[in-house]
């Protein structure tokens, strides 16, 4: 995969993260159960677009999934999740 392709994907994910922050505000308080629910809903939207052969929509939903994982990772780190891994 080219670095240009990866850069475009990362740019799309970061742009989506900014959009999510503007729309939903701070979500660092979400529990892991809430995060997995949000992500599952997004994955369901990808599945629907795959089933309906909506390629442009599918890509947008994949980016949203990645951005949700990014946000979840941010929340995980912010609550000290990596400090308690036993290593």
MMTF fields as JSON, N, C-alpha, C and O atoms, coordinates in Angstrom:
{
  "mmtfVersion": "1.0.0",
  "mmtfProducer": "UNKNOWN",
  "numBonds": 347,
  "numAtoms": 348,
  "numGroups": 87,
  "numChains": 1,
  "numModels": 1,
  "chainsPerModel": [1],
  "groupsPerChain": [87],
  "chainIdList": ["A"],
  "bondAtomList": [4, 2, 8, 6, 12, 10, 16, 14, 20, 18, 24, 22, 28, 26, 32, 30, 36, 34, 40, 38, 44, 42, 48, 46, 52, 50, 56, 54, 60, 58, 64, 62, 68, 66, 72, 70, 76, 74, 80, 78, 84, 82, 88, 86, 92, 90, 96, 94, 100, 98, 104, 102, 108, 106, 112, 110, 116, 114, 120, 118, 124, 122, 128, 126, 132, 130, 136, 134, 140, 138, 144, 142, 148, 146, 152, 150, 156, 154, 160, 158, 164, 162, 168, 166, 172, 170, 176, 174, 180, 178, 184, 182, 188, 186, 192, 190, 196, 194, 200, 198, 204, 202, 208, 206, 212, 210, 216, 214, 220, 218, 224, 222, 228, 226, 232, 230, 236, 234, 240, 238, 244, 242, 248, 246, 252, 250, 256, 254, 260, 258, 264, 262, 268, 266, 272, 270, 276, 274, 280, 278, 284, 282, 288, 286, 292, 290, 296, 294, 300, 298, 304, 302, 308, 306, 312, 310, 316, 314, 320, 318, 324, 322, 328, 326, 332, 330, 336, 334, 340, 338, 344, 342],
  "bondOrderList": [1, 1, 1, 1, 1, 1, 1, 1, 1, 1, 1, 1, 1, 1, 1, 1, 1, 1, 1, 1, 1, 1, 1, 1, 1, 1, 1, 1, 1, 1, 1, 1, 1, 1, 1, 1, 1, 1, 1, 1, 1, 1, 1, 1, 1, 1, 1, 1, 1, 1, 1, 1, 1, 1, 1, 1, 1, 1, 1, 1, 1, 1, 1, 1, 1, 1, 1, 1, 1, 1, 1, 1, 1, 1, 1, 1, 1, 1, 1, 1, 1, 1, 1, 1, 1, 1],
  "groupList": [{"groupName": "UNK", "atomNameList": ["N", "CA", "C", "O"], "elementList": ["N", "C", "C", "O"], "formalChargeList": [0, 0, 0, 0], "bondAtomList": [1, 0, 2, 1, 3, 2], "bondOrderList": [1, 1, 2], "singleLetterCode": "X", "chemCompType": "L-PEPTIDE LINKING"}],
  "groupTypeList": [0, 0, 0, 0, 0, 0, 0, 0, 0, 0, 0, 0, 0, 0, 0, 0, 0, 0, 0, 0, 0, 0, 0, 0, 0, 0, 0, 0, 0, 0, 0, 0, 0, 0, 0, 0, 0, 0, 0, 0, 0, 0, 0, 0, 0, 0, 0, 0, 0, 0, 0, 0, 0, 0, 0, 0, 0, 0, 0, 0, 0, 0, 0, 0, 0, 0, 0, 0, 0, 0, 0, 0, 0, 0, 0, 0, 0, 0, 0, 0, 0, 0, 0, 0, 0, 0, 0],
  "groupIdList": [1, 2, 3, 4, 5, 6, 7, 8, 9, 10, 11, 12, 13, 14, 15, 16, 17, 18, 19, 20, 21, 22, 23, 24, 25, 26, 27, 28, 29, 30, 31, 32, 33, 34, 35, 36, 37, 38, 39, 40, 41, 42, 43, 44, 45, 46, 47, 48, 49, 50, 51, 52, 53, 54, 55, 56, 57, 58, 59, 60, 61, 62, 63, 64, 65, 66, 67, 68, 69, 70, 71, 72, 73, 74, 75, 76, 77, 78, 79, 80, 81, 82, 83, 84, 85, 86, 87],
  "secStructList": [7, 7, 2, 2, 2, 2, 2, 2, 2, 2, 2, 2, 2, 2, 2, 2, 2, 2, 2, 2, 2, 2, 2, 2, 7, 7, 7, 6, 6, 7, 7, 2, 2, 2, 2, 2, 2, 2, 2, 2, 2, 2, 2, 2, 2, 2, 2, 2, 2, 2, 2, 6, 6, 7, 2, 2, 2, 2, 2, 2, 2, 2, 2, 2, 2, 2, 2, 2, 2, 2, 2, 2, 2, 2, 2, 2, 2, 2, 6, 6, 4, 4, 4, 4, 1, 7, 7],
  "xCoordList": [0.843, 0.0, 0.885, 1.906, 0.484, 1.306, 1.113, 0.071, 2.143, 2.07, 1.008, 0.387, 0.797, -0.217, -1.605, -2.43, -1.866, -3.157, -3.364, -4.437, -2.357, -2.464, -2.694, -3.497, -1.997, -2.162, -3.585, -4.163, -4.154, -5.533, -6.512, -7.463, -6.278, -7.156, -7.045, -8.059, -5.82, -5.637, -6.259, -6.852, -6.133, -6.747, -8.265, -8.899, -8.843, -10.296, -10.736, -11.761, -9.963, -10.299, -10.202, -11.088, -9.139, -8.984, -10.071, -10.556, -10.449, -11.534, -12.85, -13.629, -13.086, -14.283, -14.254, -15.29, -13.084, -12.98, -13.367, -14.076, -12.905, -13.262, -14.77, -15.387, -15.359, -16.804, -17.546, -18.517, -17.087, -17.72, -17.621, -18.593, -16.461, -16.294, -17.244, -17.834, -17.387, -18.297, -19.741, -20.521, -20.091, -21.472, -21.812, -22.861, -20.925, -21.243, -20.536, -20.912, -19.529, -18.779, -17.882, -17.579, -17.473, -16.584, -17.298, -18.36, -16.713, -17.295, -16.327, -16.484, -15.345, -14.376, -15.003, -14.412, -16.176, -16.884, -17.557, -17.977, -17.664, -18.331, -17.649, -16.426, -18.441, -17.907, -17.532, -17.908, -16.802, -16.469, -17.733, -17.788, -18.733, -20.004, -20.654, -21.2, -20.6, -21.142, -20.33, -20.897, -19.005, -18.157, -18.419, -18.513, -18.536, -18.763, -20.142, -20.333, -21.092, -22.428, -22.371, -22.977, -21.643, -21.487, -20.791, -21.22, -19.713, -18.96, -19.796, -19.755, -20.544, -21.377, -22.424, -22.709, -22.991, -23.965, -23.308, -23.891, -22.097, -21.38, -21.026, -21.153, -20.59, -20.271, -21.53, -21.463, -22.664, -23.931, -24.231, -24.763, -23.892, -24.097, -23.17, -23.565, -21.936, -21.03, -21.649, -21.689, -22.13, -22.726, -23.911, -24.072, -24.728, -25.874, -25.415, -25.964, -24.4, -23.898, -23.257, -23.393, -22.563, -21.985, -23.114, -23.063, -24.134, -25.276, -25.997, -26.454, -26.096, -26.793, -25.883, -26.319, -24.607, -23.617, -23.425, -23.255, -23.452, -23.228, -21.771, -21.461, -20.89, -19.454, -19.042, -18.242, -19.568, -19.199, -19.672, -18.933, -20.884, -21.396, -20.599, -20.343, -20.205, -19.429, -18.107, -17.724, -17.416, -16.149, -16.35, -15.577, -17.381, -17.667, -17.933, -17.45, -18.688, -18.985, -17.739, -17.576, -16.865, -15.605, -14.777, -14.202, -14.725, -13.999, -14.63, -13.918, -15.953, -16.624, -16.279, -16.08, -16.208, -15.8, -14.39, -14.138, -13.483, -12.107, -12.053, -11.291, -12.851, -12.871, -13.448, -12.989, -14.445, -14.988, -13.918, -13.747, -13.2, -12.108, -11.043, -10.49, -10.762, -9.795, -10.275, -9.511, -11.547, -12.111, -12.109, -11.799, -12.451, -12.456, -11.045, -10.852, -10.064, -8.661, -8.238, -7.528, -8.668, -8.369, -8.957, -8.281, -10.217, -10.884, -10.187, -10.011, -9.796, -9.107, -7.807, -7.532, -7.024, -5.754, -6.001, -5.321, -6.98, -7.267, -7.718, -7.503, -8.335, -8.747, -7.664, -7.907, -6.476, -5.338, -5.305, -4.66, -5.986, -6.087, -4.762, -4.631, -3.789, -2.503, -1.603, -0.631, -1.923, -1.107, -1.401, -0.625, -2.504, -2.932, -2.875, -3.659, -1.967, -1.949, -1.082, -0.967, -0.467, 0.296, 1.689, 2.367, 2.13, 3.473, 4.432, 5.607],
  "yCoordList": [-1.177, 0.0, 1.236, 1.288, 2.209, 3.409, 4.306, 4.293, 5.074, 6.027, 7.085, 7.594, 7.414, 8.407, 7.882, 8.621, 6.615, 6.015, 6.031, 6.403, 5.634, 5.636, 7.046, 7.248, 8.01, 9.4, 9.879, 10.575, 9.523, 9.913, 9.279, 9.924, 8.031, 7.343, 7.988, 8.266, 8.223, 8.868, 10.259, 10.657, 10.99, 12.311, 12.205, 13.012, 11.212, 11.008, 10.636, 11.119, 9.777, 9.376, 10.565, 10.77, 11.343, 12.516, 13.553, 14.189, 13.726, 14.638, 14.155, 14.952, 12.85, 12.272, 12.425, 12.68, 12.273, 12.472, 13.901, 14.118, 14.873, 16.269, 16.462, 17.154, 15.849, 15.947, 15.347, 15.925, 14.183, 13.528, 14.397, 14.528, 14.983, 15.849, 17.045, 17.423, 17.635, 18.771, 18.346, 19.079, 17.172, 16.703, 16.212, 16.556, 15.409, 14.727, 15.317, 15.012, 16.147, 16.69, 15.634, 14.604, 15.92, 15.01, 13.696, 13.688, 12.603, 11.286, 10.404, 9.184, 11.012, 10.206, 9.498, 8.566, 9.921, 9.299, 7.979, 7.224, 7.692, 6.453, 5.232, 5.191, 4.254, 2.976, 2.115, 2.422, 1.053, 0.132, -0.466, -0.703, -0.708, -1.23, -0.222, -0.608, 1.052, 2.076, 2.155, 2.284, 2.079, 2.143, 0.966, 1.148, -0.234, -1.387, -1.299, -1.767, -0.71, -0.514, 0.473, 0.245, 1.572, 2.565, 1.939, 2.115, 1.208, 0.583, -0.466, -0.551, -1.255, -2.297, -1.674, -2.2, -0.558, 0.14, 0.592, 0.462, 1.122, 1.566, 0.39, 0.492, -0.708, -1.897, -2.395, -2.842, -2.318, -2.691, -1.843, -2.34, -0.564, 0.313, -0.058, 0.026, -0.469, -0.961, -2.192, -2.297, -3.118, -4.355, -4.054, -4.691, -3.095, -2.736, -2.196, -2.56, -1.321, -0.774, -1.846, -1.808, -2.798, -3.915, -4.696, -5.009, -5.005, -5.774, -5.035, -5.655, -3.711, -2.896, -2.45, -1.72, -2.884, -2.525, -1.011, -0.481, -0.328, 1.116, 1.363, 1.556, 1.358, 1.44, 2.762, 2.771, 3.876, 5.172, 5.252, 5.712, 4.812, 4.801, 3.87, 4.17, 2.732, 1.756, 2.367, 2.201, 3.068, 3.675, 4.684, 4.713, 5.505, 6.499, 5.815, 6.27, 4.739, 4.013, 3.335, 3.275, 2.828, 2.239, 3.308, 3.053, 4.492, 5.602, 5.949, 6.224, 5.94, 6.201, 5.141, 5.46, 3.879, 2.802, 3.061, 2.95, 3.405, 3.68, 4.862, 4.841, 5.88, 7.054, 6.715, 7.242, 5.845, 5.406, 4.632, 4.84, 3.748, 3.02, 3.99, 3.804, 5.005, 6.035, 6.745, 6.92, 7.156, 7.848, 6.941, 7.384, 5.688, 4.728, 4.58, 4.529, 4.512, 4.411, 5.64, 5.525, 6.814, 8.047, 7.984, 8.297, 7.576, 7.491, 6.468, 6.698, 5.35, 4.287, 4.807, 4.589, 5.491, 6.043, 7.135, 7.192, 8.001, 9.108, 8.631, 9.326, 7.468, 6.959, 6.074, 5.418, 6.057, 5.338, 3.87, 3.094, 3.461, 2.065, 1.37, 0.182, 2.068, 1.446, 1.356, 0.601, 2.112, 2.102, 0.895, 0.584, 0.221, -0.879, -2.221, -3.112, -2.393, -3.641, -4.727, -5.807, -4.479, -5.508, -5.753, -6.677, -4.946, -5.146, -4.109, -4.128],
  "zCoordList": [0.0, 0.0, 0.0, 0.686, -0.765, -0.857, 0.363, 1.018, 0.636, 1.749, 1.483, 2.417, 0.217, -0.138, 0.218, 0.755, -0.076, 0.262, 1.766, 2.24, 2.516, 3.978, 4.506, 5.417, 3.941, 4.376, 4.112, 4.947, 2.973, 2.659, 3.644, 4.084, 3.984, 4.932, 6.312, 6.953, 6.769, 8.071, 8.092, 9.095, 7.012, 6.921, 7.036, 7.717, 6.371, 6.433, 7.848, 8.329, 8.516, 9.888, 10.839, 11.669, 10.725, 11.595, 11.335, 12.27, 10.091, 9.753, 10.37, 10.891, 10.305, 10.909, 12.425, 13.038, 13.038, 14.488, 14.859, 15.843, 14.075, 14.33, 14.196, 15.006, 13.173, 12.97, 14.158, 14.646, 14.623, 15.763, 17.017, 17.761, 17.248, 18.417, 18.36, 19.372, 17.185, 17.038, 17.267, 17.875, 16.784, 16.896, 18.303, 18.846, 18.891, 20.143, 21.361, 22.493, 21.155, 22.28, 22.912, 22.311, 24.129, 24.864, 25.174, 25.796, 24.74, 25.021, 25.809, 25.844, 26.431, 27.165, 28.356, 28.901, 28.761, 29.878, 29.495, 30.373, 28.189, 27.752, 28.347, 28.479, 28.698, 29.174, 27.976, 26.845, 28.216, 27.123, 26.512, 25.305, 27.327, 26.808, 25.863, 24.83, 26.202, 25.306, 24.02, 22.935, 24.134, 22.936, 22.007, 20.793, 22.557, 21.679, 21.033, 19.911, 21.725, 21.141, 19.983, 18.936, 20.173, 19.105, 17.905, 16.765, 18.169, 17.077, 16.36, 15.133, 17.093, 16.479, 15.562, 14.486, 15.99, 15.147, 13.845, 12.768, 13.951, 12.753, 11.835, 10.614, 12.419, 11.617, 10.905, 9.761, 11.576, 10.947, 9.728, 8.735, 9.799, 8.65, 7.494, 6.331, 7.81, 6.762, 6.108, 4.882, 6.928, 6.409, 5.494, 4.453, 5.879, 5.047, 3.703, 2.663, 3.721, 2.463, 1.596, 0.373, 2.199, 1.433, 0.78, -0.409, 1.574, 1.068, -0.061, -1.021, 0.057, -0.946, -2.081, -2.971, -2.061, -3.084, -3.193, -4.291, -2.068, -2.005, -1.619, -0.444, -2.597, -2.325, -1.695, -0.76, -2.186, -1.609, -0.166, 0.705, 0.093, 1.458, 2.344, 3.51, 1.781, 2.538, 3.01, 4.168, 2.123, 2.504, 3.628, 4.586, 3.512, 4.548, 5.886, 6.923, 5.869, 7.105, 7.683, 8.901, 6.818, 7.296, 8.016, 9.074, 7.436, 8.061, 9.403, 10.369, 9.473, 10.745, 11.78, 12.952, 11.357, 12.274, 12.808, 14.008, 11.903, 12.321, 13.286, 14.252, 13.03, 13.902, 15.277, 16.291, 15.312, 16.605, 17.37, 18.572, 16.693, 17.353, 17.854, 18.938, 17.08, 17.48, 18.739, 19.689, 18.746, 19.91, 21.139, 22.245, 20.941, 22.042, 22.598, 23.813, 21.709, 22.128, 22.914, 23.913, 22.473, 23.202, 24.609, 25.589, 24.696, 26.002, 26.893, 28.089, 26.312, 27.046, 27.663, 28.843, 26.85, 27.338, 28.374, 29.398, 28.102, 29.03, 30.4, 31.394, 30.472, 31.783, 32.406, 33.419, 31.806, 32.374, 32.038, 32.743, 30.973, 30.606, 30.354, 30.647, 29.825, 29.533, 30.77, 30.778, 31.793, 32.998, 33.884, 34.788, 33.633, 34.499, 33.795, 34.122, 32.832, 32.072, 32.685, 32.107, 33.834, 34.527, 33.992, 34.44, 33.042, 32.485, 32.981, 32.612]
}
